[in-house]
Amino acid sequence: MRAKNRRSTPTRTVSARTTFVNALGKIIALVLVLALVLLIERYCSVQVEPFGTGADIVSIDGDTLRAANGDEYRL
């Protein structure tokens, strides 16, 4: 009778330290992404000047308006 060639797969055990390091890495990545989102929100957002009843707008002629900051808008 022939002996069967069995390959025994070693069982992997995940230690508590490995689990802790993985969790810590995920938390650090989450904090970095959150910080990046907050920085982008603060410094890369567009602030539109008031246009409407609160803005000082003067009509120059029939189709041109001038805002208080000097910008001209043609309709």
C-alpha positions, 0 to 999 in steps of 0.5 A: 500500500502506498503512503499518501503524500499529505501536505499539512497546512500550518495553522495560523494564529493571529496574535493580540499584538498583530490585531492591535497594530492593524486596528491602530493603523486603521485608526491612524489612516481614518484620522489622517483622512478626516484631517485632510477633508477638514483642511480641504473644506476650510481652505478650498471652498469658494465663498460667493459674495452676496448677490441680490437684495443684500448686495449693492448693485447699480444698473449701468445701462439696460443690460449691464450691472455693477456690483459694490466690489467693481465687478460688472455683469452683462446680461 
